[in-house]
Structures are given as structure tokens and as C-alpha cells.
Amino acid sequence: MSLDSDIPPLILEQIPQDINNSVNTITKKKTFFMALLPMVLLANQEISQERREIQQILARHQARAKEAGDRERIRIIAKRYGLRGRPLTDHRARKQLLQRVDTIPPALVLAQAANESAWGTSRFAQMGNNLFGEWTFKPGTGLVPAGRPAGETYEVRVFASIYQSIRSYMNNLNRNGAYRKLRRIRAELRKMDKPVTGAALCKGLIHYSQRGEEYIEEITAMIRQNNLEQINLAKLRQPEEELSTNIGTTGSGLFSTRNRLIGHAPASR
């Protein structure tokens, strides 16, 4: 799969129920990836904006040019990413905050979404907009999985939109202690000025699934077989300042979605 032009910022409200009606597997995969990609890029753009804001605040603090509201803004972002400590005065907290507030390669997001949601056909994707199998422990708020062991209370989370599912997944990788290794790998790649790839961050997913290394190998294979690393270079077509007021939406069926999305992406080479 390759991209020769910027991606239009179209938002899919939910996974089409007729996604299995694709003419062939290649079209089905392309539809799935291209339907999700604009939302993945938008989510990463929001994270990038937060990261830049943090860096600007830290730079002002170091230069003793603090502005009103800097401390409160840092506190809000740190809380969102589950970080305790004071980044403005604590070097360790500052380092951890920058490790957490960072983007996730689209290749990894798309591969995990396809794997966890069975290409958008799972009950949790169709009924709960949940692409990544995220759980909740608040009884009655999610979907009860078939075969849940007796005595267990977890449910699969329900999201108001696909975009919320993507943002929650990214937040999970960026703040959950189970993915500390993923964040360290990403930070080290940044430090060495090397590309942050999906395959590289896969190594930090050992705790994402009970299948451990087998799961990592499966996601890595999906990235490779679908040439997803190329998507990491994709960009939204419109400038940042226009996105909040000019985001398009797709139809609810697969074919209306395909007409608006697949037409913008060249066939796989």
C-alpha cells in the first residue's frame, strides 16, 4: 500500500456494517486502512501539538520567561497522561512527560486495529466502535464478551465514535505502565534521530496480549505484508488550523465510504 498525495481529513462515524461485502480481500483491506487513516493522523496531530506546547513551556521556564498559565497547562497535560511529579522542576518527571506525549506510528495503529477488530467485523467494533479490544471494569457500561470466565466482571468498552476508540488506544499506550518498554524504544529512536516505525514499537507490546511474543510476531507480519510502514509518512491534506472547522464525514455504508476514500489512494504496488 502506498500513498502519493496527502490524505483528506474525512471522519468515519462507525465501521460500515457491510464491510464484508467488498468485492475482494484487497479492496476490503484498502477500505479499512484508508477509512481509519485520516483519524489516526488527526489523533497524532493533536498529540504533536501537545508535545510542542510542552517543549515551548519548558523552554520558556529554562529561559526564565514564564507566562501566566504555563504551570497549570503542564499540570493538566501531565494528569491526562497519568504522570505524577512536577515537570517544571523535576528533571525525571520532565523526561517521563516527553516520553509519554508522543505519536504512535500509523502502521502500528492500523495493524493492531485490523487484528483486534477482525478488519472491523467483530461484534465489539460493530456495536461498540471498539477497534482495540479495550476493557472496562464498570459493570453495565460495556459489552460482555462471550465465554467470559465465571466470576470475572470486565466488559469490552463502548465508544461514542471510532475516533474516540483511536484516541483512547493511543492514550493507553502512552500512559499505561505495561507499555513502558514501547515508550523507551520510541524515546531512544528520537534521541538517535531515527524513524519511529511500527515494527520497532511492536517489541514493546509484550503485555498487550496473553499471547506475548506470538502476538508481536503477528502484528509485525501484518505491518510487513501490507507495506504499512509507508503510511507513516502520510499527511493530512489541510493545514492544521482548518481541521477543527472543516472536517468532512463519510456515509454510513461501505460503498459511500469507498467512493470518498479509496479514490484518493493509489492501488498497492
C-alpha positions as CSV (number, residue, x, y, z in Angstrom):
1,M,0.0,0.0,0.0
2,S,1.4,3.4,-1.0
3,L,0.4,7.0,-0.8
4,D,1.2,9.6,-3.5
5,S,-0.8,12.5,-2.1
6,D,-2.0,14.0,1.2
7,I,-4.9,12.4,2.9
8,P,-8.3,14.3,3.1
9,P,-9.4,14.7,6.7
10,L,-12.6,12.6,6.5
11,I,-14.0,11.2,9.7
12,L,-15.8,7.8,9.7
13,E,-18.5,7.8,12.4
14,Q,-18.7,4.0,12.6
15,I,-17.4,0.9,10.8
16,P,-19.8,0.1,7.9
17,Q,-21.9,-3.0,8.6
18,D,-21.5,-4.1,5.0
19,I,-17.7,-4.1,5.1
20,N,-17.6,-7.8,4.4
21,N,-19.4,-7.2,1.1
22,S,-16.2,-5.9,-0.5
23,V,-15.5,-7.3,-4.0
24,N,-12.3,-8.9,-2.9
25,T,-9.8,-9.0,0.1
26,I,-7.5,-6.3,-1.3
27,T,-10.4,-3.9,-1.6
28,K,-11.6,-4.7,1.9
29,K,-8.2,-4.1,3.4
30,K,-7.7,-0.9,1.5
31,T,-11.1,0.4,2.5
32,F,-10.4,-0.4,6.2
33,F,-7.0,1.2,6.2
34,M,-8.0,4.3,4.3
35,A,-11.2,4.8,6.4
36,L,-9.1,4.8,9.6
37,L,-6.0,6.7,8.4
38,P,-7.4,10.2,8.5
39,M,-8.5,9.7,12.1
40,V,-5.1,8.2,13.1
41,L,-3.3,11.2,11.5
42,L,-5.7,13.7,13.3
43,A,-5.1,12.0,16.6
44,N,-1.3,12.1,16.1
45,Q,-1.6,15.7,15.1
46,E,-3.3,16.5,18.4
47,I,-0.6,14.7,20.3
48,S,2.1,16.5,18.3
49,Q,0.5,19.9,19.2
50,E,0.6,18.9,22.9
51,R,4.2,17.9,22.7
52,R,5.2,21.2,21.0
53,E,3.3,23.1,23.7
54,I,5.2,21.2,26.4
55,Q,8.5,21.9,24.8
56,Q,7.7,25.6,24.4
57,I,6.7,25.9,28.1
58,L,9.8,24.0,29.2
59,A,12.0,26.3,27.0
60,R,10.4,29.4,28.5
61,H,10.8,28.1,32.0
62,Q,14.5,27.4,31.4
63,A,14.9,30.9,29.9
64,R,13.1,32.4,32.9
65,A,10.5,33.8,30.5
66,K,7.5,32.1,32.1
67,E,4.0,33.0,31.0
68,A,0.8,33.1,33.1
69,G,-0.9,29.7,32.8
70,D,2.2,27.7,31.9
71,R,2.2,25.8,35.2
72,E,-1.5,25.0,35.1
73,R,-1.3,23.8,31.5
74,I,1.6,21.5,32.2
75,R,-0.4,20.1,35.2
76,I,-3.4,19.4,33.0
77,I,-1.4,17.6,30.3
78,A,0.6,15.6,32.9
79,K,-2.6,14.5,34.6
80,R,-4.1,13.4,31.2
81,Y,-1.0,11.2,30.7
82,G,-1.1,9.8,34.2
83,L,2.1,11.4,35.3
84,R,2.8,12.3,38.9
85,G,5.5,14.8,39.7
86,R,6.4,18.4,38.6
87,P,8.0,18.5,35.1
88,L,8.9,22.2,35.5
89,T,11.2,21.5,38.4
90,D,11.8,17.7,38.3
91,H,14.1,16.5,35.5
92,R,12.9,12.9,35.8
93,A,9.3,14.0,35.6
94,R,10.1,16.2,32.6
95,K,11.8,13.3,30.8
96,Q,8.8,11.0,31.5
97,L,6.3,13.5,30.3
98,L,8.1,13.9,27.0
99,Q,8.3,10.1,26.7
100,R,4.6,9.8,27.1
101,V,3.4,12.7,25.0
102,D,4.4,11.4,21.6
103,T,2.8,10.0,18.5
104,I,2.1,6.4,17.6
105,P,3.2,5.2,14.1
106,P,0.1,4.8,11.9
107,A,1.5,1.4,10.7
108,L,1.2,0.1,14.2
109,V,-2.3,1.6,14.8
110,L,-3.7,0.2,11.6
111,A,-2.2,-3.3,12.1
112,Q,-3.5,-3.6,15.6
113,A,-6.9,-2.2,14.7
114,A,-7.2,-4.8,11.9
115,N,-6.0,-7.6,14.1
116,E,-8.1,-6.8,17.2
117,S,-11.3,-6.0,15.3
118,A,-11.1,-8.7,12.6
119,W,-10.9,-5.9,10.0
120,G,-13.8,-4.1,11.5
121,T,-16.2,-7.0,11.5
122,S,-16.1,-8.0,15.2
123,R,-19.1,-7.5,17.5
124,F,-17.2,-5.0,19.6
125,A,-16.2,-2.9,16.5
126,Q,-19.7,-3.0,15.0
127,M,-21.7,-2.5,18.2
128,G,-19.2,-0.6,20.4
129,N,-16.9,1.3,18.0
130,N,-14.1,-0.6,19.9
131,L,-11.3,-1.4,17.5
132,F,-8.6,-2.4,20.0
133,G,-10.4,-4.7,22.5
134,E,-10.1,-2.2,25.3
135,W,-11.7,-3.3,28.6
136,T,-13.7,-1.5,31.2
137,F,-14.4,-2.6,34.8
138,K,-17.5,-0.5,35.3
139,P,-20.4,-3.0,35.2
140,G,-23.1,-2.3,32.7
141,T,-21.2,0.2,30.6
142,G,-19.7,-2.1,28.0
143,L,-20.3,-5.3,26.1
144,V,-20.0,-8.7,27.8
145,P,-17.6,-10.9,25.8
146,A,-18.8,-14.4,25.0
147,G,-17.0,-17.0,27.1
148,R,-16.1,-14.6,29.9
149,P,-14.9,-16.8,32.9
150,A,-17.3,-17.1,35.8
151,G,-16.6,-14.5,38.5
152,E,-15.0,-12.0,36.1
153,T,-16.6,-8.6,35.8
154,Y,-14.7,-7.0,32.9
155,E,-16.6,-5.8,29.8
156,V,-15.4,-4.5,26.4
157,R,-15.7,-0.7,26.3
158,V,-18.2,1.1,24.2
159,F,-17.1,4.3,22.5
160,A,-19.3,7.0,21.0
161,S,-17.2,7.1,17.9
162,I,-14.3,5.3,16.1
163,Y,-12.2,8.4,16.7
164,Q,-12.7,8.1,20.5
165,S,-11.5,4.5,20.3
166,I,-8.4,5.5,18.5
167,R,-7.6,8.3,20.9
168,S,-8.2,6.0,23.9
169,Y,-5.9,3.4,22.4
170,M,-3.1,5.9,21.9
171,N,-3.6,7.2,25.4
172,N,-3.4,3.7,26.7
173,L,0.0,3.1,25.0
174,N,1.3,6.4,26.2
175,R,0.4,6.2,29.9
176,N,-0.1,2.6,30.9
177,G,2.8,1.1,32.8
178,A,2.5,-2.1,30.7
179,Y,3.9,-0.3,27.7
180,R,6.8,1.4,29.4
181,K,9.2,-0.5,27.1
182,L,7.4,0.8,24.0
183,R,7.9,4.4,25.2
184,R,11.5,3.8,25.9
185,I,12.1,2.4,22.5
186,R,10.4,5.4,20.9
187,A,12.4,7.8,23.0
188,E,15.6,6.2,22.1
189,L,14.8,6.3,18.4
190,R,14.0,10.0,18.8
191,K,17.3,10.6,20.6
192,M,19.2,8.9,17.8
193,D,17.2,10.8,15.1
194,K,16.0,7.5,13.6
195,P,12.5,6.8,12.2
196,V,9.9,5.6,14.7
197,T,8.4,2.6,13.0
198,G,5.6,0.3,13.8
199,A,7.8,-2.8,13.7
200,A,10.2,-1.2,16.2
201,L,7.5,-0.3,18.7
202,C,5.9,-3.8,18.3
203,K,8.6,-5.0,20.6
204,G,7.1,-3.1,23.4
205,L,3.7,-4.8,23.2
206,I,4.6,-8.0,25.1
207,H,1.8,-7.2,27.6
208,Y,-0.8,-6.2,25.1
209,S,-2.0,-9.8,24.6
210,Q,-1.8,-13.0,26.6
211,R,-0.1,-14.5,23.5
212,G,3.0,-12.4,24.2
213,E,5.7,-12.9,21.6
214,E,3.4,-14.7,19.2
215,Y,1.2,-11.6,19.2
216,I,4.2,-9.4,18.5
217,E,5.2,-11.6,15.6
218,E,1.7,-11.5,14.2
219,I,1.4,-7.7,14.3
220,T,4.9,-7.3,12.8
221,A,3.9,-9.7,10.0
222,M,0.8,-7.7,9.3
223,I,2.8,-4.5,9.0
224,R,5.2,-6.1,6.6
225,Q,2.7,-7.9,4.4
226,N,0.6,-4.8,4.0
227,N,3.5,-2.4,3.5
228,L,2.1,-0.3,6.3
229,E,5.4,1.5,7.2
230,Q,5.0,3.6,4.1
231,I,1.8,5.1,5.7
232,N,3.9,6.6,8.5
233,L,4.8,9.4,6.1
234,A,1.2,10.2,5.2
235,K,0.0,13.7,6.0
236,L,-3.5,15.3,6.2
237,R,-4.3,17.4,3.2
238,Q,-5.5,20.5,5.0
239,P,-3.4,22.8,7.3
240,E,-3.8,22.3,11.0
241,E,-5.8,25.5,11.6
242,E,-8.5,24.4,9.3
243,L,-9.1,20.9,10.6
244,S,-11.2,21.8,13.6
245,T,-13.8,23.6,11.5
246,N,-13.6,21.8,8.2
247,I,-13.6,18.1,8.8
248,G,-15.6,16.0,6.4
249,T,-17.7,13.0,7.2
250,T,-18.4,9.8,5.3
251,G,-21.6,7.9,4.6
252,S,-22.5,5.0,6.8
253,G,-22.2,2.3,4.2
254,L,-19.1,0.7,2.8
255,F,-19.6,1.9,-0.8
256,S,-20.2,5.5,0.1
257,T,-17.1,5.3,2.2
258,R,-15.1,3.7,-0.6
259,N,-16.1,6.3,-3.1
260,R,-14.7,9.1,-0.9
261,L,-11.7,7.3,0.4
262,I,-10.4,4.7,-2.0
263,G,-10.4,7.2,-4.8
264,H,-7.7,9.2,-3.0
265,A,-5.3,6.3,-2.6
266,P,-3.4,4.5,-5.4
267,A,-3.6,0.8,-5.6
268,S,-1.0,-1.3,-3.8
269,R,2.2,-1.8,-5.8
